[in-house]
Amino acid sequence: MKNIRFLIAAAFSVAGLQTLIHQPLRAQATHASQDWAQSPAGYDESRSLRDYQARLRSALFLLEGNTELEQPLKLSARVTAIGRTGIRRLRIRNFQILSDGGRDTAEFNLGAGSWPSVVGALGSAVAGDYLVQAAIKGIPIDGLEVVFTSRPGTAPSQTTGTQVTYPRNLAYTAFIVSPASDAELEDLRQTVERASPVIRLVREAQHIEHGKLFLTQTPNKRDPKTLDGLREFLADKYAASQGAVPLEGSGPARNPNDWRPPLRAHVKVEGGTGIRHIRTDTSNFQVIHDYPRYLAGHNLGPVPEEHILGTMITCLTHIYEIVASQKQVRLDSLELEVEGTLSTRLGNVGKPPIYKDIAYRVYIGSPEPKETIEQLQRAVESICPIYNMLKDSQPVKGTIVRGPYTEEKERTAYQ
């Protein structure tokens, strides 16, 4: 009887949304992920976001009462500092994301930094939560884009008292195309901000354990036949901090007339698939997030719930590089792992998940004594922006703007 009830509920949920859809419901979305930045003409009407909503709503109803949704979900990520380049390679399940800095800091500008990445993860989380909650409430959405911004600030850490500069003044604007009333959209916003695990992660102070350190002693003198590695990269970073510049210059400076906040991510939800395209940074790097198949996704990218933990250790890795270069601490290898637990599975409508048991480990190869590396770790944790941002609590301000995204609407929203 319970299975029959779920099937009937699912059928009614799809039918309810189909009455609001002008196009026939497709059985399955395409796997192709169109690059929206290359299609400025507007929405592709052959791939409706309402189609995805209908499938998502059906999936959520079919999951209702499934005992597996009550089980905690382990999340993990790993970051490796790549040898001579110092690039931070983030691995989440089978997905890899590069994080890098500018040439003026002896890096190579091959990926977004940790700060733009964290606002990208936050913006994607907001977009995903709007999709889920709108599907539950039966609110049709024809277009959804989210712009998430932050203006960095300095404040004493709530846990250590140390002055830390990290992303603050967190705010998002959701640009929504929908026939829903203003009251329905406002109720949707409040529900999203109450139920979102990622927003709660940021809004509520988190207990994050002091990182567990694993040190491997490496030779004091390198084999002359050994290629340059992380040790040489850190020497270049130290030289950059003393004023050295790369031969090709440090790249274009930020346009002083750019009115946008210094940290900004633009997220657009793809019609038909629900895939979230995230544009970050002034260099316009792109990452995609996608839901697993049991939530009507295609599993083509990580989910923001795991990516935001990845940004924390990506940031820690970068600060290890910076502080080690400043203190001239030699490192030959650097890798961090993070684990966290969601109290319930994604898709649990009755009991939305919250984070717990966040902890990280750091694996270092160095010729330095253990006491030096332990001092390095304490210095890193005291100033790491994303690590301290998650340990402290940060308010998040949300706004809904009706209609498709335009730069003029964004400008007005942030004036």
Helices and strands as residue ranges (DSSP letters): H 2-18, G 36-38, H 49-63, G 67-70, E 73-82, G 83-85, E 87-92, E 95-99, G 103-105, H 114-137, E 143-150, E 153-156, E 163-166, E 170-177, H 182-195, H 197-203, E 212-217, H 230-241, E 263-269, E 276-280, E 285-289, G 293-295, H 304-327, E 333-342, E 355-366, H 370-383, H 385-391, E 396-402, H 407-413
